[in-house]
């Protein structure tokens, strides 16, 4: 079990805050909805091929996924977040959660904007 944990810890170090990636094919993502209230929600969906995203925070030790912001956030919100949520008065956007393995195998690093 120690080897698996060491591998995960080492693997997280290559994915850092501010890095930009582009999906090379449609990729599975989780999303979190943010609210101007003590509430959060979310779901799963697919980020289209060609869509770019930026790593929001340095992943903490032991993490297996990264918090990300889509470059075209409004368009991605329309794809992923139900309209009833987007129209709610206290809705305050969304963020993506993308598995490290997906980032490494189905995305390309592209720090140029």
Backbone bond lengths (Angstrom), bond angles and torsions (degrees), N, CA, C in turn:
res aa  C-N    CA-C-N  psi(-1)  N-CA   C-N-CA  omega(-1)  CA-C   N-CA-C  phi
1 X - - - 1.450 - - 1.527 111.12 -
2 X 1.327 117.16 -33.16 1.455 121.13 179.38 1.514 112.00 -60.87
3 X 1.334 117.95 -38.35 1.468 121.00 179.86 1.519 111.60 -64.62
4 X 1.314 117.27 -39.20 1.462 120.93 178.82 1.520 109.40 -63.70
5 X 1.308 117.46 -46.60 1.470 121.57 179.88 1.525 110.86 -62.50
6 X 1.328 117.25 -42.87 1.464 120.44 178.55 1.523 110.50 -62.74
7 X 1.334 116.87 -40.38 1.456 120.75 178.67 1.527 110.76 -63.08
8 X 1.326 116.75 -44.46 1.470 120.56 179.58 1.523 110.87 -63.46
9 X 1.321 116.85 -41.68 1.458 120.30 -179.66 1.523 110.25 -64.72
10 X 1.325 117.18 -43.85 1.463 120.94 179.90 1.524 110.49 -66.61
11 X 1.308 116.45 -39.31 1.462 121.09 -177.07 1.522 111.60 -65.03
12 X 1.305 117.39 -34.78 1.466 120.56 -177.90 1.522 111.62 -66.16
13 X 1.310 117.68 -24.18 1.465 120.80 -175.14 1.514 113.85 -69.62
14 X 1.324 119.49 -18.26 1.463 120.26 179.29 1.524 112.44 -87.03
15 X 1.294 118.04 -9.51 1.469 122.45 177.84 1.521 107.09 -110.44
16 X 1.339 115.71 117.26 1.464 120.91 -171.09 1.524 112.19 -131.50
17 X 1.312 114.45 157.58 1.459 122.45 176.47 1.534 110.16 -52.37
18 X 1.344 115.22 135.58 1.452 120.85 175.34 1.519 115.09 91.18
19 X 1.340 117.23 -13.96 1.459 118.74 178.45 1.524 109.74 -69.67
20 X 1.319 115.62 141.35 1.465 122.08 179.64 1.521 108.47 -108.94
21 X 1.313 115.55 136.42 1.464 122.27 178.71 1.521 109.09 -130.42
22 X 1.328 115.21 157.40 1.452 121.10 174.82 1.520 108.24 -127.09
23 X 1.324 116.37 132.75 1.465 121.47 178.55 1.526 109.13 -68.85
24 X 1.331 117.21 125.83 1.459 122.15 179.30 1.522 111.98 -83.20
25 X 1.319 115.47 -16.33 1.464 123.28 179.28 1.523 106.04 -154.67
26 X 1.315 119.05 168.36 1.472 118.65 175.60 1.537 109.66 -57.85
27 X 1.330 116.44 133.90 1.464 120.19 -177.99 1.531 111.15 -125.55
28 X 1.329 115.43 146.25 1.469 118.88 176.39 1.530 110.25 -74.74
29 X 1.310 116.14 137.81 1.464 121.29 177.68 1.522 109.39 -137.35
30 X 1.299 114.56 158.39 1.459 121.70 165.88 1.517 105.64 -106.26
31 X 1.309 117.08 150.80 1.461 119.52 175.50 1.517 109.34 -130.99
32 X 1.316 114.77 149.43 1.455 122.64 175.82 1.519 107.34 -114.52
33 X 1.310 116.62 132.95 1.458 119.81 173.64 1.521 107.84 -94.44
34 X 1.325 115.16 142.67 1.464 122.09 -178.78 1.521 108.34 -112.55
35 X 1.315 114.66 143.61 1.456 120.25 -174.65 1.520 110.57 -134.38
36 X 1.307 116.18 152.28 1.467 122.36 172.23 1.518 107.48 -86.34
37 X 1.315 114.38 56.99 1.470 122.87 -177.64 1.529 106.49 -167.56
38 X 1.323 118.34 162.94 1.469 120.73 179.11 1.527 111.01 -76.99
39 X 1.329 116.17 67.32 1.452 121.47 -174.39 1.519 108.18 -154.94
40 X 1.316 117.10 147.79 1.457 121.67 170.92 1.510 108.01 -144.61
41 X 1.290 117.03 159.76 1.447 122.51 -179.43 1.516 106.93 -153.36
42 X 1.291 117.65 -170.85 1.454 120.15 178.20 1.508 111.48 168.64
43 X 1.317 114.70 -166.27 1.451 120.28 -178.70 1.514 110.40 -177.66
44 X 1.310 115.16 -162.03 1.460 120.89 179.24 1.521 108.92 -126.50
45 X 1.303 115.29 158.55 1.449 120.27 179.11 1.511 110.36 -170.37
46 X 1.314 115.66 -164.41 1.458 122.09 -178.08 1.520 109.47 -127.36
47 X 1.315 115.72 126.85 1.451 121.36 173.99 1.521 107.46 -86.82
48 X 1.321 118.43 127.90 1.470 120.37 -175.91 1.532 113.16 -66.46
49 X 1.309 115.81 153.30 1.463 121.54 173.33 1.521 108.71 -57.43
50 X 1.316 116.19 139.84 1.457 121.57 178.97 1.507 114.30 91.71
51 X 1.335 117.59 -16.97 1.464 120.23 -179.51 1.525 109.61 -72.34
52 X 1.328 115.93 137.18 1.460 121.72 179.78 1.527 110.19 -102.48
53 X 1.320 114.75 152.05 1.461 121.22 176.90 1.516 109.36 -147.02
54 X 1.329 115.10 159.48 1.464 122.03 -178.71 1.522 108.48 -122.24
55 X 1.331 116.20 138.34 1.467 121.18 177.24 1.532 107.71 -69.41
56 X 1.326 117.11 124.04 1.462 122.96 -173.62 1.528 114.01 -78.16
57 X 1.322 116.15 -37.47 1.469 121.51 -175.35 1.517 108.83 -142.50
58 X 1.325 116.77 155.04 1.459 119.36 170.22 1.520 107.40 -64.53
59 X 1.331 117.89 126.18 1.469 119.43 179.75 1.533 110.90 -62.33
60 X 1.315 117.55 137.63 1.463 119.84 178.27 1.524 111.17 -72.17
61 X 1.301 115.89 161.01 1.457 122.03 177.41 1.523 109.93 -53.79
62 X 1.321 116.09 132.93 1.454 121.50 178.29 1.516 114.57 87.27
63 X 1.340 117.61 -4.59 1.464 120.47 -179.57 1.528 110.31 -67.13
64 X 1.327 116.08 152.27 1.466 121.83 177.33 1.524 111.26 -119.73
65 X 1.341 116.09 -0.34 1.461 121.61 -179.25 1.521 108.54 -149.40
66 X 1.331 115.11 163.52 1.460 120.53 -178.89 1.522 110.96 -117.50
67 X 1.323 115.37 146.38 1.456 121.96 171.57 1.521 107.12 -81.94
68 X 1.336 116.34 131.14 1.461 120.86 -173.47 1.524 111.26 -137.04
69 X 1.330 114.79 156.21 1.460 121.84 173.54 1.517 108.18 -118.04
70 X 1.321 116.66 128.52 1.461 121.34 177.88 1.524 109.27 -69.54
71 X 1.318 115.90 140.82 1.458 120.42 178.89 1.532 110.58 -64.42
72 X 1.308 117.10 -39.64 1.469 122.25 177.33 1.531 107.99 -105.45
73 X 1.316 114.73 69.28 1.462 120.42 -169.33 1.528 113.90 -59.43
74 X 1.320 118.52 -40.46 1.473 119.85 -178.22 1.529 110.82 -64.67
75 X 1.327 117.25 -42.81 1.460 120.89 179.76 1.530 111.01 -65.76
76 X 1.329 116.54 -41.47 1.464 120.52 179.93 1.527 110.02 -67.61
77 X 1.331 117.41 -39.48 1.466 120.50 175.34 1.528 110.92 -56.43
78 X 1.318 116.59 -44.34 1.467 120.28 -179.43 1.524 111.65 -63.09
79 X 1.329 116.75 -32.94 1.470 120.75 178.12 1.523 112.74 -73.17
80 X 1.331 116.48 -38.34 1.465 120.56 -169.32 1.526 115.17 -101.58
81 X 1.312 116.90 -42.30 1.471 120.70 -170.66 1.530 109.54 -91.30
82 X 1.331 117.12 127.90 1.464 119.83 178.55 1.530 111.65 -55.55
83 X 1.327 115.64 143.11 1.466 121.28 -177.77 1.526 111.89 -57.43
84 X 1.317 117.12 -38.10 1.465 120.24 -179.35 1.533 110.30 -58.98
85 X 1.330 117.60 -36.87 1.466 120.62 176.87 1.525 110.82 -71.70
86 X 1.331 116.91 -46.39 1.471 120.46 -177.63 1.529 112.25 -60.90
87 X 1.314 116.72 -29.59 1.470 120.93 -178.29 1.539 112.60 -88.70
88 X 1.317 116.69 -8.49 1.465 119.56 -178.77 1.531 110.36 -65.47
89 X 1.339 117.38 139.60 1.470 120.90 -176.21 1.533 114.04 -57.35
90 X 1.315 117.67 -30.73 1.464 119.44 -176.60 1.534 113.76 -100.29
91 X 1.317 116.55 6.16 1.471 120.05 176.38 1.526 109.04 -65.21
92 X 1.346 116.10 137.03 1.465 120.26 -174.43 1.529 112.09 -136.85
93 X 1.327 117.74 34.51 1.459 120.81 174.85 1.512 114.08 99.96
94 X 1.339 114.12 -176.65 1.460 119.71 179.95 1.521 110.03 -145.98
95 X 1.308 115.46 163.13 1.464 122.46 174.31 1.520 107.65 -134.79
96 X 1.320 115.04 161.91 1.463 121.23 -178.48 1.519 110.79 -105.38
97 X 1.313 115.59 152.99 1.463 122.83 172.09 1.525 105.57 -126.11
98 X 1.338 115.43 117.99 1.458 120.20 -175.14 1.517 109.52 -124.51
99 X 1.320 115.64 128.25 1.455 123.92 -178.77 1.536 110.53 -60.58
100 X 1.331 116.35 138.21 1.465 120.89 179.45 1.526 112.07 -54.26
101 X 1.328 117.05 -44.09 1.458 120.17 -178.13 1.533 110.91 -61.43
102 X 1.322 116.86 -39.07 1.461 120.94 176.95 1.530 110.27 -63.76
103 X 1.320 116.71 -43.60 1.468 120.34 179.05 1.531 110.00 -60.52
104 X 1.319 116.44 -44.96 1.466 119.85 -176.28 1.526 113.65 -71.36
105 X 1.329 117.68 -32.86 1.470 119.48 -171.54 1.534 114.26 -104.81
106 X 1.338 117.70 -18.00 1.463 119.10 -174.59 1.522 112.95 -126.55
107 X 1.339 115.82 9.80 1.468 120.86 -179.31 1.522 109.30 -133.94
108 X 1.303 115.23 159.08 1.450 121.42 178.45 1.519 108.89 -120.52
109 X 1.334 115.90 132.70 1.461 120.16 176.63 1.519 108.62 -67.42
110 X 1.306 115.87 132.93 1.462 121.22 -176.25 1.505 108.31 -151.99
111 X 1.322 116.99 79.99 1.457 120.34 -175.29 1.516 113.63 -73.55
112 X 1.330 118.01 -15.49 1.463 120.40 177.12 1.524 109.94 -74.06
113 X 1.306 117.31 131.78 1.471 121.28 -179.24 1.507 109.88 -92.32
